């Protein structure tokens, strides 16, 4: 009786290492602590002010 050779299981591909994400600009409310992260810059020349609890949010 002839024996068949068993194939070795295929090696799993190594997971790619992701580059570290750049820190995104963040704003925080000084009163309630609510935090906002800006995902995309709008490209405007002037800076926009976000208001929370009646006060401008400050950069983290």
C-alpha positions in Angstrom: 0.0 0.0 0.0 1.4 3.4 -1.0 1.3 6.2 1.6 0.5 9.7 0.6 2.6 12.5 1.9 0.6 15.1 3.9 1.2 18.7 3.0 2.3 21.1 5.7 -0.3 23.7 6.4 0.4 27.0 4.7 2.2 29.5 6.9 0.0 32.4 8.0 1.0 35.8 6.6 2.5 38.1 9.1 0.3 41.0 10.1 1.5 44.4 8.8 2.7 46.8 11.5 0.7 50.0 11.2 2.5 53.3 11.5 1.7 55.3 14.6 -1.1 57.8 14.0 -0.2 61.5 14.1 -1.7 63.2 17.1 -4.8 65.1 16.0 -5.6 68.5 17.4 -8.0 68.3 20.3 -10.2 70.7 22.2 -11.5 70.4 25.7 -14.3 72.2 27.7 -12.9 73.7 30.9 -16.3 73.4 32.6 -17.7 69.9 31.8 -14.6 68.2 30.4 -16.2 67.4 27.0 -13.4 66.7 24.5 -13.5 67.1 20.7 -10.9 65.7 18.2 -10.5 67.4 14.8 -10.3 64.8 12.0 -9.9 67.2 9.0 -8.7 70.7 8.7 -11.2 72.9 6.8 -8.6 75.0 5.0 -10.0 78.3 6.2 -7.5 81.1 6.9 -9.0 82.0 10.3 -9.3 79.7 13.2 -12.8 78.5 14.2 -13.9 78.7 17.9 -16.0 75.9 19.3 -18.3 76.9 22.2 -19.3 74.5 25.0 -21.1 75.4 28.2 -21.1 79.1 27.0 -17.3 79.2 26.9 -14.7 78.7 24.1 -13.1 75.3 24.2 -9.3 75.2 24.8 -6.7 73.2 23.0 -5.5 70.1 24.9 
